[in-house]
Amino acid sequence: MILPGYQDRFPDDVDVSSLAVEGWDLVERPGFWAWYWRELLIPDDENALTEVWGADGDDIRVMLDFASWPVLRMDLDHGAELAVVFRNLEDDGGIDFLILPPGGGDAVEIAALDGHQTGPGLSWAELKAVAQRQATSTRRAQTLLLLAPAFGDEAADTPEAVALIAQAMRTLGATGDVEKVAEAAVSDEVQFWGHIPWEAGVPDGEYAPRNPAGAFALPEASRRLAAELLAPSRAA
């Protein structure tokens, strides 16, 4: 799978086009959501995650130890996509969140979750809007939960956010006290950066690529492109 520009961040002996494969089957595996949120979002609620999803995700950890990088792509507008890449690189594993511009432009990395995380990459309004763009209720629910670790926005700490995340979890088969897990997902105790203020589409976070004053600021053109393609007003 070709991800323009993404190859540039890796050594020449890492052939991303050969490693990157279609990955949506990953979310269908028993235990995926328990594993994903335990690793990336709310690690202190392992028991609650196992209870609502009915599996602990150990089989997912094993499955990710092979030499391919699952890529899950979600529609934006006019041929643009947002991709989640499970970067299974030895000694440099992680999960990258990329905007793939229309027309084959270079990927724009808005967040990465690993030992040197960057983000958040999405506001709450943008996260909702990307999910709403998807064609089916199942894909909308999958998108909301898949992108949840990449957002960090204090505006999400609301009953609406809890209700939407809980509804998405139930759509994908979660049972029991899903509201408890949803509340943890929108609380300020989440992994990596917590929930921070956004102003005029810019996150107030030192490690956010979309913050022009941050340590990992994207070029201005890339920041503008991300803001345009993720704008909630563009959602259907």
N, C-alpha and C positions, 0 to 999 in steps of 0.2 A: 504494500500500500504506500502510495506516494503522499508525503506530508511536506509540501514545499517549505523550505527554510528551516524546518525542524532538524534536519540532518546536520546543519551547521554547528550545532552545539555539542556534537560528539566527535570523537576521534575518527579518522578515516577508516579504521578497521571495524567500526560499528556501522553496519549497513542497515539503516533504519527501514528502508523500503522493503527489505527482505524480512525483517523482524516484525513489522507492524501488520497485524491481521484484524479482520472484522471480529469484534468482541462482544456483540450483544448477547450471545449465548451464555456469557459469564453470569449475567444477572438472573438467569433462570436456574442456576445451580442452588440446591438446598444450602442454606446457611450463608449465602452471599451477603445479604444485607446486614446480618449480625456481625459478620467479619468486617465488612467495609466500614460500618459506623463505629465498631469497636476500635479499629485501627486509626481512624481518621477524625472522628468527631467527638464521641463521648466514651472514652475508654473506661471510665470509672463505673459505668453502668452495664458491665458485661452480663450480669445475671438478668437484668431487665431486658436486654437485647435478646438473649437466648430465649427467654420466656415468650416474648411477643412473636419472634420469628420461628420458634420451634426447632432451631438447630444452632450449633455454635460456630460453624464456619471453618472448622479445622480442615475439611476437604478442600476449601478454597485456597488456604495457605499452601497446601501441597501442590495444587494445580498451578499456582503461579510460579513455581520453581522451575519452569522449563524455558527454553530459548525462543519465546515469541512474546510480542507485546500486544495484548488485546487493545483495540481502539474502538470506542463507542462514540458515534457521531450523531449529533442532534441538529435539526433544521433551525436556521435563523431565517433570513429573508434573501430573496434574489440569488439563490445559490450558495450563500454563505452557510457555514456550519460551525458548531461548537463541538470540539472533540475532547474526550477524556482518554488519555493514554496511560496504560499500566506499563511503566518503564521498568522492565525486568532486566536491568543491567547489573551485572555482578559488581558489588561494592558501590553502586550508585543507583540503587532502585528507588522508585517513587512513583507518584501519580501526577501527571501534567495536564493542565487545563488550557486548551488552545482554541483560539478563534481562527478558522480557516476562511479567509476572505473569498468572495466570488472571483471567478476568472483565474484561479490558480495562484493568487498572490501568496507571499510568504506568511506562514503561521505566526500568530501573535500570542505569546504565552502570557496569560493573565494571572495564573497561580500555579504553584507547584508544592506538593506535599511530600516532604522527605526530611532528611536530617538538617537541611538548610532551607526551610520553607520560605516561600514568597506568597504574599496575598494579604488580605482577601482580594478575590478577583471579581466578585459580584455583590451588588447591593440586593436587599430583599426584593425590591420592586423588579429588578432585572431578573432575578432567579424565577420569580413568579411568571414573568413575561416569557422567558425562554420555555418554561414548561407549557404555557398556554399555546405556544406556537405548534406544538407537536400534534400529530394527526389523530391519535387515538387516546382514550382515557388511560390505557395501560402505559403507553409511551409517555404521556404527560406525568403520570405518577412516578415512573422510573426516572425521568429527567429531574423532577423535583428532588428526589432522594439522592440521586447520583451527584448532583451539583451542590447539595447542601454543605459538604465539607469545604467547598471553595468560597462560600459567602461568609461575610462577617459584617453585620449591620445592626446597630442598636435599635433601629426601627422595626426589627423582626420580633422583638420581645413583646408580642401582642397576642390576644386571643385568636385573631384571624390567622396568624402564622401557625400557632399550635393546631388549630382546626384543620388547616390545609395540609399540614404535614401528616397529621393523624389520619385524615381521609386518604391520602396517598398510600400510607402504610397499609391500611385496610384493603385498598384496591389491589395491592400486591400480596395479600394473604396474611398479613399480621393479625394477631388476635390478642385478646386480653387488654391489659392496661396500656394501650398504645399512646394515650394522652401523656402518660408519665414520660415516655421516651421522647415524644414530640416536644414536651416542655423543656427537657434537657437539651434538645437540639437547638432551641432558640434562646436558651439562657446565656448568660455571659460567662459560663463555666466551660464552654466548649474548647476543643483542642486548638492549639496553635496560636490564634490571635484574638479569640473571643469575638465580641461584637463591638464595633467601633462606629463613630459618626461618619456619615457621608454628607458632603455639601456640593451641590451642583454636579453630581455624578462622580465626585472624586473622594476616595476613601482617605481618612485621616490615619494612615498607618505607615510606619517607617519601612515595612517590608513589602508594601503593596506596589506592584509594577505600574499600576494606574495612578499612583500619586506622583506628580512631577517633582515633589520635594523629597521623595523617598530614596532609600539607598539603592533600589533596583529599578529606578524609573525607566519606563519604556520611552523610546523616541516620541516626540510630539505627534507625528503622523500616525503612529501605531496606537497611541492613546485616543486620538480622535476617531480612528476607525473602530476601535473597541466600543467607544461610547455610542457611536452611530448605530452599529449593528446590534448592540444590546439594549438600545433605548426602549423602555417599556411602551412608549407610544406607537412603536412599530408592531407590537403584538397584535395578532388577529383578534 
